[in-house]
Amino acid sequence: MSRATQNCLRIIAGQWRGRKLDFAKVDAIRPTPDRVRETLFNWLAPVIRHSHCLDLFAGSGALGFEALSRGAASVLMCDSNKLIINKLKQHASLLQTDAANFLQQDALEVLRHNKLKFDVIFLDPPFNTELLGECFSLIISGNCLKEEALIYVEASSRQTLPPLPANWTLYRNKKAGDVAYYLFKTN
């Protein structure tokens, strides 16, 4: 696979279906694979339209732009890397959307200082780190979720998830190669 192909993603469905977006050439970016995104957004189909989303480790922007393409009201895309945020802003301009907002900040700091509530949170941190457990705690302590919210988690299939908050239940999950992905709902 060429470097150019490696740094490109395709929006699967919605108003920007088939659009290809290149993403920042940063080694840490690991876009959610097409088939995983397709499954995830099939799961989210009943709720994604008009939802307010947080894409906490935005990276390539695959999850955030897919959500917007499928009718999300807004997506706050966060990443600590300036190159990534600048590229995501370019994509929003290219797609002519003002429903994407951007925050260049560490994910844990975003959660510590957040005052917003979200219908859907996308958590796709670097694999094999302790970030998921810290994010779970901060999402709860920061009161970041609306009622009946959904939390998407993507992790290494070899990684054990940290303990879940008491009011989260597993709604759906699958594995695809090295990727395990989960959708939790609040009750």
N, C-alpha and C positions, 0 to 999 in steps of 0.2 A: 504494500500500500504506500503510495507516495505521501510525502509530507503535506502536500496541498489537500489531499483527500482526508488525511488524518485530522486536519484543522477545519473541517466543514461539517455542518449538521443540516438536516432537512426537517422542516416543520411538517408533521405528519398529516394534520387535519385542520379544519376550520378555515377562517378567512384567508390565511396565508399558506394554505396547503401547498406543499411542494416547494416552497421557497427555501433556498439554500443560504445559510449564513456561515461565514467563516468566523472562527473565534480566535481569541488572543493566543499567541504561540507561547504558552506557559506550560512547562512540564507537568505541573500539578493538576491541570485540567483533565478530567475523566468524564466526558459527557455520558449521560444516561443513554444506553443503546436504544435504537429505534424500536425494537420489539418490546423492550421493557416499558418505554414511554407509551407505546400503543396500548399495552395492557393496563398500565396505570390510568391513562385517560379514559379508557373504557370503564374502569371502576369509578372514576370521578364524573362520568358523563351526567348523572342526575343532579349534580351539585355545582359543577364548575362555572356554569353560566351565572354571571352577576356576583360571583364570590370575590372576596378580598383575600389575596394570597401573600405569603412570605416565602421567598426563595432564599434561604439563609446562606447557602454556600453556592452562589449563582454560577460561578465558573463559566461554562460555555453559554449559559442562558437557555439551554434546551428546555428545561422545565417551565421557566417563567414565560418564555415566548410561546410555548405550546399552550399554556394556560390562557394567555391573552388571545391567541388565535382561535381558541374554542369558546371565547366569550367571557372570560373572567373580567370583573369590573376594574380590578387593579392588581398589580403585582409589585411588591417591594423587593428588589433584587439587591442582595448584599454580598460583598466580597471585600477582602482586605487588600487585594491587589489593584493598584491604580490602572495598569494596562487592561485588566479584565473589565473594570467599570467603564473605562473609556470606550472599549469595543462594544459593550452592551448599550451604551448611550448612542453610539453610531447606528446600531441595529434599530433602536427605537425610532431614531430619526428617519432611517431608510424605510421602515414600516409605517411611518407617519402615525405613531401612537403616542398619546400622552397619558396612557393608563399604566405605563411602566415608570417606576420611581427607583432611584438608585442611592445606595449608601455604601461608601467606601469605609468599611470598619470591620474589625474583628467580630466574628459571629457571636461570641460570648458577650462582648460589649454591647452589641445591638440588643441582645436579649435583656441585659442588665438595665438598659436605659429605655426600653420600649414602652410606649404608652398606648399603642394601637392594639386592636383585637382582630384576629384573622379567622376566616372560615377554613382555610387550608394552609398548612405549613409544609414546605418541602425541606427535608433534612437529608442532605447527601454530602456529609463531610468526608475528608480524606479517610480512606480505609485504615482499619487497625489503629485507631487512636481512641482516647478516652472522651472524645468530644460529645458523643451521643448522650452519655449519662449526664454530663454537665448541661447540655442543651435541654434534656428532658426536665431537669430540676429548675432551670431558669424559665422555661416556658410556663411551668406551673406557678412558681413564685412570682413571676412577672404578670400573671393573669393575662396571657397573650391570646387565649382562645375564646372564640365566641361559643355559644351553646351548640352542641352537636357538631363540633369542628372535626376535621380530619387531619391526620398527621402522616405524611409519607416519609418512610425511612428507607434509605438505601445503604447497604453495608456489604462487606466481603462475606461470601457464603461460608467462610471459615470462622467468622467472628460471631461470638455469642453476644446477644443484645444485653444491655444493662437492664436492671429491673425497671419495669414500667410504672408510671404514676398510677395511683389507685383507681382513678376514674377513666383510664384508657383501656379499651378492649381491642383485641386483634380482629379486624374486619376481613382482610384478605392478605395473602402472602404467596410468593412464588420465588423460584430460583431460576436463574439463567446463567449458566457457566459459573464464573467467579462472583456473580452478583446475586445477593439475596435482597428482596424488596418486600416491604410491608406497608399496609395501610391500617392505621389505628383510628378508632373513633372515640370521642369523648361521650360520656353518659352522665 
